[in-house]
Amino acid sequence: MANLKVTLIKSTIGAVPKHRRTVEALGLKKLNKTVVLPDNAATRGMVQQVRHLVKVEEA
C-alpha cells in the first residue's frame, strides 16, 4: 500500500483558519515535522488544500 510523507514547511500563523485546521487534522503540529499518511483520495484532497504550507513525498 502506498504512503505519503507530508512535512510542514511553512507556519500556519496568518493562514486561513480552515487551512490551519486542515494542517492539524493531517497530524502536523510543528514546523519541519513529518507524518506518514495513507495515499487515498481524502488525504490527497487535504494536502491539495494546504499545498502552499506542506511538502509531499512518496513513501
C-alpha positions in Angstrom: 0.0 0.0 0.0 1.3 3.4 -0.9 2.0 6.1 1.6 2.7 9.8 1.5 5.3 11.6 3.6 3.9 15.1 4.5 6.2 17.7 6.0 5.0 21.1 7.4 7.5 23.7 5.8 5.6 26.9 6.4 4.0 28.3 9.5 0.2 28.4 9.9 0.4 31.8 11.6 -1.7 34.1 9.4 -3.2 31.3 7.4 -6.9 30.9 6.8 -8.5 29.2 9.8 -9.8 26.4 7.6 -6.3 25.7 6.4 -5.0 25.8 10.0 -7.5 23.1 11.0 -6.6 21.0 7.9 -2.9 21.0 8.8 -3.8 19.9 12.4 -6.1 17.2 11.0 -3.2 15.9 9.0 -1.3 15.4 12.3 1.2 18.3 11.8 1.8 20.5 14.8 5.3 22.0 14.4 7.4 23.2 11.6 9.6 20.6 9.8 7.7 17.7 11.4 6.8 14.8 9.1 3.9 12.3 9.2 3.4 9.3 7.0 -0.2 9.0 5.8 -2.0 6.6 3.5 -2.3 7.6 -0.1 -6.0 7.9 -0.6 -8.4 10.5 -2.0 -9.2 12.0 1.4 -5.5 12.6 2.2 -4.8 13.9 -1.3 -7.6 16.4 -1.0 -6.4 17.7 2.3 -2.9 18.0 1.0 -4.1 19.8 -2.1 -5.9 22.4 0.1 -2.8 23.3 2.0 -0.2 22.6 -0.7 1.5 26.0 -0.1 2.3 25.0 3.5 3.5 21.4 3.1 6.0 19.3 1.2 4.8 15.9 -0.1 6.9 12.9 -1.0 6.0 9.4 -2.0 7.0 7.0 0.8 
